[in-house]
Amino acid sequence: MNKNLFCDIQTKNILYKDVIEEVGYQLEKDNIIKSHNDYFQEVLNREKCGDIEIFPEVILPHIQSENILKTKICLIKSEHGLIQWHKQSVKLIILLNLKPNEDKENLLEIQSFMRNLADEDYIESLIK
């Protein structure tokens, strides 16, 4: 796996809005996105499109946007164990940030990662 494609984020926040804000600020600082304000809205808008839970206490919000400069998969966990995502408690947020016109090599890496998410043991290893 391409380690540059992933980032691990340990947050002290437990409310989803605070978590997404924190992630947005960090991604903007790291030149992965252009605007944390736009990013925050994009993540919230994407969530309205359908269910993002892929496993008990694991969600996979994903966005593709001109705001994203570099494709990144963020694995987000709280130092407190759980993040309150609306009315749901989650242990892991897998936040896929996909830039438009991503190169084929990275798309294949993402595809491989997504296939691995069908394996419960693999997801459990990400939660730990």
Accessible surface in RSA format (square Angstrom, percent):
REM  Atomic radii and reference values for relative SASA: ProtOr
REM  Chains: A
REM  Algorithm: Lee & Richards
REM  Probe-radius: 1.40
REM  Slices: 20
REM RES _ NUM      All-atoms   Total-Side   Main-Chain    Non-polar    All polar
REM                ABS   REL    ABS   REL    ABS   REL    ABS   REL    ABS   REL
RES MET A   1   103.81  53.8  37.32  24.7  66.49 158.3  40.85  34.7  62.96  83.4
RES ASN A   2    45.43  31.3  35.79  34.6   9.64  23.2  17.87  43.0  27.56  26.6
RES LYS A   3   167.09  81.5 154.90  95.0  12.18  29.0 103.48  93.1  63.61  67.8
RES ASN A   4   119.04  82.1 110.98 107.2   8.07  19.4  24.52  59.0  94.52  91.4
RES LEU A   5     4.05   2.3   2.60   1.9   1.45   3.6   4.05   2.8   0.00   0.0
RES PHE A   6    36.91  18.5  25.69  15.9  11.22  29.2  25.69  15.6  11.22  32.1
RES CYS A   7    29.95  22.7  23.35  26.0   6.60  15.5  28.37  71.9   1.58   1.7
RES ASP A   8   118.64  83.1  88.06  87.6  30.58  72.3  32.19  75.7  86.45  86.2
RES ILE A   9    22.34  12.7  17.92  13.4   4.42  10.7  21.17  15.2   1.17   3.2
RES GLN A  10   104.86  58.6  83.33  60.9  21.53  51.3  46.38  98.7  58.48  44.4
RES THR A  11     0.17   0.1   0.00   0.0   0.17   0.4   0.17   0.2   0.00   0.0
RES LYS A  12   151.30  73.8 139.99  85.9  11.31  26.9  83.15  74.8  68.15  72.6
RES ASN A  13    47.46  32.7  43.32  41.9   4.15  10.0   4.15  10.0  43.32  41.9
RES ILE A  14    84.86  48.3  83.10  61.9   1.76   4.2  83.10  59.8   1.76   4.8
RES LEU A  15    92.89  51.7  92.76  66.4   0.13   0.3  92.76  65.1   0.13   0.4
RES TYR A  16    32.01  14.9  32.01  18.2   0.00   0.0  17.79  13.4  14.22  17.5
RES LYS A  17   102.47  50.0 102.30  62.8   0.17   0.4  45.20  40.7  57.27  61.0
RES ASP A  18    61.87  43.3  58.60  58.3   3.27   7.7   8.70  20.5  53.17  53.0
RES VAL A  19     0.07   0.0   0.06   0.1   0.01   0.0   0.06   0.1   0.01   0.0
RES ILE A  20     0.24   0.1   0.00   0.0   0.24   0.6   0.00   0.0   0.24   0.7
RES GLU A  21    80.78  46.4  79.04  59.8   1.74   4.2  14.43  27.9  66.36  54.2
RES GLU A  22    58.01  33.3  50.70  38.4   7.30  17.4  32.71  63.3  25.29  20.7
RES VAL A  23     0.19   0.1   0.00   0.0   0.19   0.4   0.19   0.2   0.00   0.0
RES GLY A  24     0.69   0.9   0.00   N/A   0.69   0.9   0.69   1.9   0.00   0.0
RES TYR A  25   113.36  52.9 109.11  62.1   4.25  11.1  73.84  55.5  39.53  48.7
RES GLN A  26    67.79  37.9  64.98  47.5   2.82   6.7  24.56  52.3  43.24  32.8
RES LEU A  27     2.11   1.2   2.11   1.5   0.00   0.0   2.11   1.5   0.00   0.0
RES GLU A  28    55.37  31.8  49.96  37.8   5.41  12.9  18.02  34.8  37.35  30.5
RES LYS A  29   155.52  75.9 126.82  77.8  28.70  68.3  96.53  86.9  58.99  62.8
RES ASP A  30    63.28  44.3  47.51  47.3  15.76  37.3  18.24  42.9  45.03  44.9
RES ASN A  31    95.48  65.8  94.51  91.3   0.97   2.3  14.80  35.6  80.68  78.0
RES ILE A  32     9.30   5.3   9.30   6.9   0.00   0.0   9.30   6.7   0.00   0.0
RES ILE A  33     2.82   1.6   0.00   0.0   2.82   6.8   0.00   0.0   2.82   7.7
RES LYS A  34   119.17  58.1  96.70  59.3  22.47  53.5  62.83  56.5  56.34  60.0
RES SER A  35    27.86  23.5  27.69  36.9   0.17   0.4  19.53  41.6   8.33  11.7
RES HIS A  36    35.21  19.2  34.08  23.7   1.13   2.9  28.66  29.5   6.55   7.6
RES ASN A  37   101.24  69.8  94.84  91.7   6.40  15.4  26.45  63.7  74.79  72.3
RES ASP A  38    76.78  53.8  73.38  73.0   3.40   8.0  11.92  28.0  64.86  64.7
RES TYR A  39     0.11   0.0   0.11   0.1   0.00   0.0   0.11   0.1   0.00   0.0
RES PHE A  40    34.86  17.4  34.82  21.6   0.04   0.1  34.86  21.1   0.00   0.0
RES GLN A  41    91.14  51.0  91.14  66.6   0.00   0.0  40.31  85.8  50.83  38.6
RES GLU A  42    42.65  24.5  39.23  29.7   3.42   8.2  26.53  51.3  16.12  13.2
RES VAL A  43     0.01   0.0   0.01   0.0   0.00   0.0   0.01   0.0   0.00   0.0
RES LEU A  44    24.63  13.7  23.63  16.9   1.00   2.5  23.63  16.6   1.00   2.7
RES ASN A  45    72.19  49.8  68.06  65.8   4.13   9.9  24.26  58.4  47.93  46.3
RES ARG A  46    52.96  22.2  48.09  24.5   4.87  11.6  26.00  35.5  26.97  16.3
RES GLU A  47    31.73  18.2  24.13  18.3   7.60  18.1  13.55  26.2  18.18  14.8
RES LYS A  48   165.79  80.9 127.80  78.4  37.99  90.5  92.92  83.6  72.87  77.6
RES CYS A  49   101.82  77.0  61.00  68.0  40.83  95.9  25.08  63.6  76.74  82.7
RES GLY A  50    36.06  44.5   0.00   N/A  36.06  44.5  33.89  93.0   2.17   4.9
RES ASP A  51   128.46  90.0  87.94  87.5  40.52  95.8  47.10 110.9  81.36  81.1
RES ILE A  52    12.82   7.3   7.94   5.9   4.88  11.8  12.42   8.9   0.40   1.1
RES GLU A  53    73.79  42.4  54.38  41.1  19.41  46.2   8.73  16.9  65.06  53.1
RES ILE A  54    65.78  37.4  32.48  24.2  33.30  80.3  40.98  29.5  24.80  67.3
RES PHE A  55    32.16  16.1  25.91  16.0   6.25  16.3  31.48  19.1   0.68   2.0
RES PRO A  56    92.29  67.3  85.81  78.2   6.48  23.6  88.83  73.3   3.46  21.5
RES GLU A  57    57.46  33.0  55.77  42.2   1.68   4.0  17.90  34.6  39.56  32.3
RES VAL A  58     0.00   0.0   0.00   0.0   0.00   0.0   0.00   0.0   0.00   0.0
RES ILE A  59     0.32   0.2   0.32   0.2   0.00   0.0   0.32   0.2   0.00   0.0
RES LEU A  60    14.80   8.2  13.84   9.9   0.96   2.4  13.84   9.7   0.96   2.6
RES PRO A  61     0.09   0.1   0.09   0.1   0.00   0.0   0.09   0.1   0.00   0.0
RES HIS A  62    65.09  35.6  64.16  44.6   0.93   2.4  44.29  45.6  20.80  24.2
RES ILE A  63    13.66   7.8   6.69   5.0   6.98  16.8  13.11   9.4   0.55   1.5
RES GLN A  64   109.27  61.1  77.94  57.0  31.33  74.6  23.36  49.7  85.91  65.2
RES SER A  65    17.37  14.7   9.03  12.0   8.35  19.2  15.32  32.6   2.06   2.9
RES GLU A  66   126.26  72.5 118.85  89.9   7.41  17.6  60.10 116.3  66.15  54.0
RES ASN A  67    10.44   7.2   6.42   6.2   4.02   9.7   7.51  18.1   2.93   2.8
RES ILE A  68     4.43   2.5   0.00   0.0   4.43  10.7   0.00   0.0   4.43  12.0
RES LEU A  69    75.52  42.1  61.22  43.8  14.30  36.0  63.41  44.5  12.11  32.6
RES LYS A  70   108.33  52.8 106.35  65.3   1.98   4.7  69.15  62.2  39.19  41.7
RES THR A  71     9.88   7.0   0.41   0.4   9.46  22.5   0.41   0.6   9.46  14.3
RES LYS A  72    32.10  15.7  32.10  19.7   0.00   0.0   6.63   6.0  25.47  27.1
RES ILE A  73     0.92   0.5   0.92   0.7   0.00   0.0   0.92   0.7   0.00   0.0
RES CYS A  74     0.00   0.0   0.00   0.0   0.00   0.0   0.00   0.0   0.00   0.0
RES LEU A  75    18.87  10.5  17.07  12.2   1.80   4.5  17.07  12.0   1.80   4.8
RES ILE A  76     0.00   0.0   0.00   0.0   0.00   0.0   0.00   0.0   0.00   0.0
RES LYS A  77    40.21  19.6  40.21  24.7   0.00   0.0  20.01  18.0  20.20  21.5
RES SER A  78     8.61   7.3   0.04   0.0   8.57  19.7   0.04   0.1   8.57  12.0
RES GLU A  79    98.57  56.6  61.89  46.8  36.68  87.3  28.32  54.8  70.25  57.4
RES HIS A  80   124.58  68.1  89.10  61.9  35.48  90.8  65.49  67.5  59.09  68.8
RES GLY A  81    40.01  49.3   0.00   N/A  40.01  49.3  33.71  92.5   6.30  14.1
RES LEU A  82    73.96  41.2  70.81  50.7   3.16   7.9  70.97  49.8   2.99   8.1
RES ILE A  83     0.31   0.2   0.24   0.2   0.07   0.2   0.31   0.2   0.00   0.0
RES GLN A  84    63.89  35.7  61.98  45.3   1.91   4.6  25.98  55.3  37.91  28.8
RES TRP A  85     5.26   2.1   4.70   2.3   0.57   1.3   4.64   2.5   0.62   1.0
RES HIS A  86    85.19  46.6  66.02  45.9  19.17  49.0  57.65  59.4  27.54  32.0
RES LYS A  87   200.49  97.8 168.23 103.2  32.26  76.8 115.53 104.0  84.96  90.5
RES GLN A  88    56.93  31.8  51.72  37.8   5.21  12.4  33.63  71.6  23.30  17.7
RES SER A  89    39.90  33.7  31.06  41.5   8.84  20.4  12.66  27.0  27.24  38.2
RES VAL A  90     0.01   0.0   0.00   0.0   0.01   0.0   0.00   0.0   0.01   0.0
RES LYS A  91    83.54  40.8  80.29  49.3   3.24   7.7  30.11  27.1  53.42  56.9
RES LEU A  92     0.01   0.0   0.01   0.0   0.00   0.0   0.01   0.0   0.00   0.0
RES ILE A  93     0.00   0.0   0.00   0.0   0.00   0.0   0.00   0.0   0.00   0.0
RES ILE A  94     0.00   0.0   0.00   0.0   0.00   0.0   0.00   0.0   0.00   0.0
RES LEU A  95     0.00   0.0   0.00   0.0   0.00   0.0   0.00   0.0   0.00   0.0
RES LEU A  96    12.51   7.0  12.51   8.9   0.00   0.0  12.51   8.8   0.00   0.0
RES ASN A  97     0.00   0.0   0.00   0.0   0.00   0.0   0.00   0.0   0.00   0.0
RES LEU A  98    30.52  17.0  30.52  21.8   0.00   0.0  30.52  21.4   0.00   0.0
RES LYS A  99    64.49  31.5  64.49  39.6   0.00   0.0  12.47  11.2  52.02  55.4
RES PRO A 100    31.54  23.0  24.68  22.5   6.86  24.9  24.81  20.5   6.73  41.8
RES ASN A 101   144.98 100.0 109.95 106.3  35.03  84.3  39.93  96.1 105.05 101.5
RES GLU A 102    17.08   9.8   3.03   2.3  14.05  33.4   0.86   1.7  16.22  13.2
RES ASP A 103    77.77  54.5  68.70  68.4   9.07  21.5  44.92 105.7  32.85  32.8
RES LYS A 104   154.80  75.5 147.48  90.5   7.33  17.4  91.42  82.3  63.38  67.5
RES GLU A 105   123.74  71.0 117.82  89.1   5.92  14.1  41.86  81.0  81.88  66.9
RES ASN A 106    27.20  18.8  27.20  26.3   0.00   0.0   0.09   0.2  27.11  26.2
RES LEU A 107    76.17  42.4  71.83  51.4   4.33  10.9  72.06  50.6   4.10  11.0
RES LEU A 108    94.79  52.8  90.67  64.9   4.12  10.4  91.08  64.0   3.70  10.0
RES GLU A 109    42.78  24.6  40.01  30.3   2.76   6.6   8.02  15.5  34.76  28.4
RES ILE A 110    13.03   7.4  13.03   9.7   0.00   0.0  13.03   9.4   0.00   0.0
RES GLN A 111    93.99  52.6  89.39  65.3   4.60  10.9  23.82  50.7  70.17  53.2
RES SER A 112    38.33  32.4  37.59  50.2   0.73   1.7  14.18  30.2  24.14  33.8
RES PHE A 113     1.25   0.6   1.25   0.8   0.00   0.0   1.25   0.8   0.00   0.0
RES MET A 114    63.99  33.1  53.70  35.5  10.29  24.5  53.15  45.2  10.84  14.4
RES ARG A 115   152.03  63.8 137.73  70.2  14.30  34.0  76.88 105.1  75.15  45.5
RES ASN A 116    52.86  36.5  49.81  48.1   3.04   7.3   4.52  10.9  48.33  46.7
RES LEU A 117    17.56   9.8   9.25   6.6   8.31  20.9   9.73   6.8   7.84  21.1
RES ALA A 118    92.85  85.4  54.12  83.5  38.73  88.1  66.32  93.4  26.54  70.3
RES ASP A 119    73.24  51.3  66.33  66.0   6.91  16.3  26.01  61.2  47.23  47.1
RES GLU A 120   113.75  65.3 110.58  83.7   3.16   7.5  28.22  54.6  85.53  69.8
RES ASP A 121   111.52  78.1 104.98 104.5   6.54  15.5  28.77  67.7  82.74  82.5
RES TYR A 122    59.22  27.6  54.29  30.9   4.93  12.8  47.21  35.5  12.01  14.8
RES ILE A 123     2.50   1.4   2.50   1.9   0.00   0.0   2.50   1.8   0.00   0.0
RES GLU A 124    70.92  40.7  70.92  53.7   0.00   0.0  25.06  48.5  45.85  37.4
RES SER A 125    66.80  56.4  47.76  63.7  19.04  43.8  42.65  90.8  24.15  33.8
RES LEU A 126    27.06  15.1  22.18  15.9   4.88  12.3  25.14  17.7   1.92   5.2
RES ILE A 127    29.43  16.7  20.36  15.2   9.07  21.9  20.36  14.7   9.07  24.6
RES LYS A 128   179.38  87.5 133.18  81.7  46.19 110.0 109.92  98.9  69.45  74.0
END  Absolute sums over single chains surface
CHAIN  1 A     7194.0       6090.6       1103.4       3646.9       3547.1
END  Absolute sums over all chains
TOTAL          7194.0       6090.6       1103.4       3646.9       3547.1
